[in-house]
Structures are given as C-alpha cells and as structure tokens.
Amino acid sequence: MTGFAYRLAFAAFGIWRAVNHRLIGILGGRTLGVRMVVTRNGAVCLIRHSYGDRCAWMLPGGAVDWREPPEIAAARETAEEVGITDLRHLRIVDAYRHRLNWGEDIVIVYAAETEEKGMANSAEIAEIRWADPDQLPEATTARTRRAIQAARDADDRATVSRDGATSLI
C-alpha cells in the first residue's frame, strides 16, 4: 500500500470512528473509554494532545472499539499514542463516568509499568512527558491527578499470595 493510500485509509477510519461514536451518543447510548497510568522508574507518562485543550496534561487512552476487550484497547491506545508496547503488571485501578454533550463515556483506568521511554507516536499527540507523581505539571487535569492517585492507592493495597498472584484488596 502506498503512503498516500495508507494516509487516506487511516483518515477514512478516523472519520468512521468519530461518526460511529457521535451516533451512539445521539441515540442515547454510552461509549467505553480507557486511560492508562504508565510508570517508568517511578515517573508517570503524561501526554498533551494536538487538539482540544492543548495545554492540558492527560494520560494516554481513548475509545474502546466494538467487541474489543478494554485491556486490549488500553494497550493499543498506549502503543498508538506514545509507542510503548512493553506493559507489565497491567491492572484496573479505577473507573468513572464522563458526561459529554452527546451522552456519557464510561472510562476504565488501567495501570502498568514499562522500561520503554516512548515518544509522541501520532499526529494527535503534541508532546509526552515523564513526571514525578508528587510534582505533576500545573496543567495536569483533575481527572488525571485522581487516576494517578487511584493507581498509587491500588499499589499500596496490593498483596501477593503464596502462589505469586497479585490481588487488590
């Protein structure tokens, strides 16, 4: 496939995806989204989008595609946005409802660790930053701060059983 054909197909898919989510909302439905708290050496991965509120620091994430398991969507969105594919200890740490003009989005927050540095991997990401969770940039959204805290709280509650399985209490 030529570069032009690939870009055209990618643009068409993006339009289909946006229209699909808009129609779901118009019909009174809900969409499912994911966010990922990715940590590396104690720092958390934050992104700034190239659209919308371009000053806000957020977590990687996005929409869950039709029939896609949310944990797969979280890993896919992380790879698409910041190029990180080696995610370890993937776990759910929070969930919330996000009310939108056209309906609501149910968001599942995952956390994972990586050793990869990552990089802005798509046109929708203006910048990525690794930040100390205790010294987040001022423009970090409140929802992002809560998700990071939820991941830290879940890690504090984690226990390991004799067979090596981790569970959250």
SVG drawing of the C-alpha trace seen along z (x, -y; Angstrom):
<svg xmlns="http://www.w3.org/2000/svg" viewBox="-32 -25 46 46">
<polyline fill="none" stroke="black" stroke-width="0.4" points="0.0,0.0 1.4,-3.4 1.9,-6.1 -0.9,-8.1 -3.3,-5.2 -2.4,-4.4 -3.0,-8.0 -6.3,-8.0 -7.4,-4.7 -6.3,-6.0 -8.2,-9.3 -11.3,-7.3 -11.1,-5.1 -10.8,-8.1 -13.9,-9.7 -15.8,-6.4 -14.8,-6.1 -15.8,-9.7 -19.2,-9.3 -19.8,-6.0 -19.2,-7.4 -21.3,-10.5 -24.2,-8.3 -24.0,-6.2 -24.3,-9.3 -27.2,-10.8 -29.1,-7.6 -28.7,-8.0 -26.0,-5.3 -22.8,-5.2 -19.3,-4.8 -16.5,-3.0 -13.1,-4.5 -9.8,-3.7 -6.9,-5.6 -3.5,-4.2 -1.3,-5.2 2.1,-4.1 5.0,-4.3 8.7,-4.1 11.3,-4.3 8.6,-5.9 7.7,-8.6 4.3,-8.7 3.7,-9.2 1.7,-12.3 0.5,-13.5 -0.6,-16.8 -3.0,-16.5 -2.6,-18.5 -6.4,-19.2 -8.9,-20.4 -7.3,-21.7 -3.7,-21.7 -2.3,-22.9 -3.7,-20.1 -1.6,-17.1 -3.5,-13.9 -3.0,-10.1 -2.7,-8.1 -6.0,-6.5 -9.1,-6.6 -12.1,-4.7 -12.7,-1.0 -13.5,0.4 -16.6,2.6 -16.1,6.0 -12.6,5.1 -11.7,6.1 -10.9,2.9 -7.5,4.1 -6.5,4.6 -7.8,1.1 -5.7,-0.4 -2.6,1.3 -3.5,0.4 -4.1,-3.3 -0.8,-3.4 1.1,-2.0 -0.7,-4.3 -0.2,-7.5 3.2,-7.0 4.8,-4.0 5.0,-1.9 4.3,1.8 6.0,3.5 3.5,3.1 3.9,5.1 1.6,5.8 -1.5,4.4 -4.3,3.9 -7.6,2.0 -7.2,-0.8 -10.3,-3.0 -13.4,-3.6 -15.6,-6.6 -18.5,-8.1 -17.6,-11.1 -20.7,-13.1 -20.4,-14.6 -22.7,-16.8 -23.9,-13.8 -24.1,-11.2 -21.7,-9.7 -18.4,-7.8 -17.6,-5.1 -13.8,-5.2 -11.8,-2.3 -8.4,-3.3 -5.6,-0.8 -2.0,-1.0 1.1,0.7 4.9,0.4 7.4,0.2 11.1,-0.2 10.4,-1.9 10.9,-5.6 8.2,-6.1 7.7,-9.0 4.8,-11.0 3.7,-8.4 0.7,-10.0 -0.4,-13.4 -2.9,-13.7 -0.1,-13.9 1.8,-17.1 4.2,-16.1 4.8,-13.4 6.5,-13.9 7.6,-11.7 6.7,-13.4 7.2,-12.7 3.7,-11.8 4.3,-14.2 5.3,-17.1 2.9,-16.9 2.8,-19.9 0.3,-22.6 -1.8,-22.0 -2.4,-18.3 -6.2,-17.7 -8.0,-17.0 -9.2,-13.7 -5.6,-12.7 -4.5,-13.5 -7.3,-11.4 -6.4,-8.5 -2.7,-8.6 -3.7,-8.7 -6.0,-5.7 -3.1,-3.8 -0.9,-4.7 -3.6,-3.7 -4.2,-0.4 -0.5,0.4 -0.4,-0.3 -3.3,2.2 -1.8,4.9 -0.9,8.1 0.9,11.2 -0.3,14.6 1.8,17.7 1.3,18.8 2.6,15.4 -0.7,14.0 -1.3,10.3 -4.7,9.2 -6.2,5.8 -7.9,5.7"/>
</svg>
